[in-house]
Amino acid sequence: MIVKMLHEKGLTSEHAYTAAFASIGLSVASWCGSMKAENAGTARADRWGIFIGEWAPTFFALGLALANYEGDHESLHSTEH
């Protein structure tokens, strides 16, 4: 139901996969940047990197769900013609 709604809104599996890889890159960048913040006195600044890194599996799962839906949707429409 949610996957169908997202697909109808124009979200594709490629978008979800791109978001997953972007979140991995953003997580690494945030972690690297947090090292400077910890040296400046901010305790546990690396939490942002961990938090952002946890988004990737969600985006990958959403990408797989959308890919399955797209495949099913495509095969349904190809048999109608």
Backbone as JSON, one array per atom type, in Angstrom:
{
  "sequence": "MIVKMLHEKGLTSEHAYTAAFASIGLSVASWCGSMKAENAGTARADRWGIFIGEWAPTFFALGLALANYEGDHESLHSTEH",
  "N": [[0.81, -1.18, 0.0], [1.85, 1.31, 0.89], [4.1, 1.31, -0.73], [2.92, 1.26, -3.25], [1.66, 3.77, -3.23], [3.92, 5.47, -3.05], [5.13, 4.82, -5.48], [3.2, 5.73, -7.27], [3.43, 8.43, -6.77], [5.74, 8.98, -8.08], [8.2, 8.06, -7.2], [10.98, 6.01, -7.68], [12.74, 2.82, -7.72], [15.39, 3.37, -8.28], [15.69, 5.95, -7.29], [15.46, 5.48, -4.53], [17.69, 3.8, -4.11], [19.73, 5.57, -4.8], [19.41, 7.47, -2.77], [20.12, 5.85, -0.61], [22.88, 5.31, -1.09], [23.78, 7.94, -1.02], [23.25, 8.58, 1.64], [25.09, 6.96, 2.89], [27.49, 8.13, 2.04], [27.13, 10.71, 3.14], [27.07, 10.03, 5.81], [29.72, 9.16, 6.26], [31.05, 11.56, 5.68], [29.97, 13.18, 7.69], [30.89, 11.86, 9.95], [33.67, 12.17, 9.64], [33.8, 14.95, 9.83], [32.96, 15.21, 12.44], [35.1, 14.47, 13.96], [36.74, 16.71, 14.07], [35.04, 18.38, 15.52], [34.91, 17.05, 17.96], [37.49, 17.38, 18.84], [37.34, 20.04, 19.35], [35.88, 20.14, 21.62], [33.25, 19.2, 21.7], [31.4, 16.69, 22.91], [30.88, 13.35, 21.85], [30.23, 13.85, 19.12], [30.14, 12.27, 16.91], [27.74, 10.97, 16.73], [25.88, 11.94, 14.89], [26.86, 10.97, 12.47], [26.49, 8.21, 12.84], [23.71, 8.14, 13.14], [22.8, 9.1, 10.62], [23.9, 7.11, 9.05], [22.27, 4.98, 9.63], [20.1, 5.29, 8.03], [20.55, 4.22, 5.51], [20.04, 1.3, 5.26], [17.24, 1.34, 5.39], [16.54, 2.83, 3.13], [17.62, 1.12, 1.15], [15.98, -1.15, 1.55], [13.51, -0.06, 0.89], [14.03, 0.52, -1.77], [14.3, -2.1, -2.8], [11.69, -3.03, -2.35], [10.25, -1.27, -4.0], [11.4, -1.97, -6.46], [10.49, -4.61, -6.74], [7.75, -4.09, -6.85], [7.66, -2.51, -9.17], [8.49, -4.41, -11.05], [6.43, -6.31, -10.87], [4.29, -4.68, -11.55], [5.0, -3.91, -14.12], [5.01, -6.4, -15.46], [2.32, -7.04, -15.25], [1.1, -5.06, -16.8], [2.25, -5.62, -19.27], [1.12, -8.02, -20.01], [-1.47, -7.35, -20.49], [-1.65, -6.15, -22.96]],
  "CA": [[0.0, 0.0, 0.0], [2.75, 2.46, 0.93], [4.95, 1.22, -1.91], [2.09, 1.66, -4.38], [1.49, 5.21, -3.14], [5.19, 6.1, -3.42], [5.32, 4.62, -6.92], [2.27, 6.64, -7.96], [3.96, 9.79, -6.6], [6.89, 9.13, -8.96], [9.43, 7.53, -6.62], [11.39, 4.74, -8.28], [13.77, 2.1, -6.97], [16.66, 4.07, -8.48], [15.71, 7.07, -6.35], [15.72, 4.94, -3.2], [19.08, 3.35, -4.08], [20.56, 6.78, -4.78], [19.32, 8.02, -1.42], [20.89, 4.98, 0.27], [24.3, 5.58, -1.28], [24.03, 9.31, -0.56], [23.28, 8.58, 3.09], [26.37, 6.38, 3.29], [28.5, 9.19, 1.86], [26.88, 11.75, 4.13], [27.46, 9.48, 7.11], [31.18, 9.22, 6.33], [31.43, 12.98, 5.77], [29.59, 13.66, 9.01], [31.81, 11.26, 10.91], [34.96, 12.84, 9.5], [33.65, 16.29, 10.37], [32.77, 15.15, 13.89], [36.41, 14.36, 14.62], [37.16, 18.08, 14.35], [34.18, 18.92, 16.57], [35.29, 16.45, 19.23], [38.73, 18.04, 19.25], [36.98, 21.38, 19.82], [35.21, 20.03, 22.91], [31.89, 18.66, 21.62], [31.45, 15.25, 23.21], [30.05, 12.44, 21.08], [29.77, 14.48, 17.89], [30.0, 11.24, 15.88], [26.38, 10.42, 16.74], [25.2, 12.31, 13.63], [27.31, 10.01, 11.46], [25.82, 6.94, 13.1], [22.28, 8.35, 12.87], [22.61, 9.17, 9.17], [24.26, 5.8, 8.52], [21.16, 4.04, 9.83], [19.1, 5.51, 6.99], [20.87, 3.44, 4.31], [19.29, 0.05, 5.12], [15.84, 1.65, 5.12], [16.43, 3.21, 1.72], [17.83, -0.08, 0.34], [14.77, -1.97, 1.65], [12.49, 0.63, 0.1], [14.41, 0.3, -3.17], [13.94, -3.47, -3.16], [10.23, -3.11, -2.41], [9.83, -0.58, -5.22], [11.83, -2.77, -7.62], [9.54, -5.71, -6.85], [6.47, -3.54, -7.3], [7.82, -2.11, -10.56], [8.52, -5.63, -11.84], [5.07, -6.86, -10.9], [3.45, -3.71, -12.27], [5.4, -4.0, -15.54], [4.55, -7.68, -16.03], [0.87, -6.98, -15.33], [0.73, -4.24, -17.95], [2.7, -6.23, -20.52], [0.2, -9.11, -20.37], [-2.77, -6.77, -20.88], [-1.61, -5.69, -24.36]],
  "C": [[0.86, 1.26, 0.0], [3.62, 2.48, -0.33], [4.17, 1.67, -3.15], [1.91, 3.18, -4.4], [2.77, 5.95, -3.55], [5.45, 5.98, -4.91], [4.43, 5.57, -7.72], [2.71, 8.09, -7.84], [5.21, 10.04, -7.44], [8.2, 8.63, -8.41], [9.74, 6.18, -7.25], [12.45, 4.07, -7.41], [15.13, 2.79, -7.12], [16.79, 5.26, -7.54], [16.07, 6.58, -4.94], [17.17, 4.46, -3.08], [20.04, 4.54, -4.05], [20.57, 7.41, -3.4], [20.12, 7.18, -0.43], [22.38, 5.24, 0.14], [24.67, 6.99, -0.83], [24.1, 9.35, 0.97], [24.56, 7.94, 3.62], [27.47, 7.42, 3.17], [28.35, 10.31, 2.87], [27.27, 11.31, 5.53], [28.98, 9.55, 7.29], [31.65, 10.67, 6.47], [31.12, 13.55, 7.15], [30.52, 13.12, 10.09], [33.18, 11.93, 10.87], [34.91, 14.26, 10.08], [33.51, 16.29, 11.88], [34.09, 15.01, 14.63], [36.94, 15.74, 14.97], [36.34, 18.68, 15.49], [34.53, 18.34, 17.93], [36.59, 17.05, 19.74], [38.45, 19.43, 19.8], [36.18, 21.33, 21.12], [33.78, 19.52, 22.87], [31.97, 17.15, 21.81], [30.47, 14.49, 22.33], [29.46, 13.06, 19.82], [29.57, 13.46, 16.78], [28.61, 10.63, 15.82], [25.62, 10.78, 15.46], [25.58, 11.33, 12.53], [26.63, 8.67, 11.61], [24.34, 7.05, 12.75], [22.01, 8.36, 11.37], [22.92, 7.82, 8.52], [23.15, 4.77, 8.67], [20.06, 4.24, 8.8], [19.31, 4.57, 5.8], [20.1, 2.12, 4.21], [17.81, 0.28, 4.82], [15.64, 2.01, 3.66], [16.66, 2.01, 0.8], [16.6, -0.98, 0.37], [13.64, -1.36, 0.83], [12.77, 0.46, -1.39], [14.06, -1.09, -3.64], [12.42, -3.63, -3.28], [9.69, -2.43, -3.67], [10.21, -1.36, -6.46], [10.89, -3.96, -7.82], [8.2, -5.22, -7.37], [6.55, -3.15, -8.78], [7.83, -3.33, -11.48], [7.14, -6.26, -11.97], [4.15, -5.98, -11.73], [3.73, -3.78, -13.78], [4.88, -5.28, -16.18], [3.03, -7.7, -16.17], [0.43, -6.19, -16.55], [1.19, -4.84, -19.27], [1.78, -7.38, -20.94], [-1.16, -8.6, -20.82], [-2.81, -6.39, -22.35], [-1.61, -6.83, -25.31]]
}
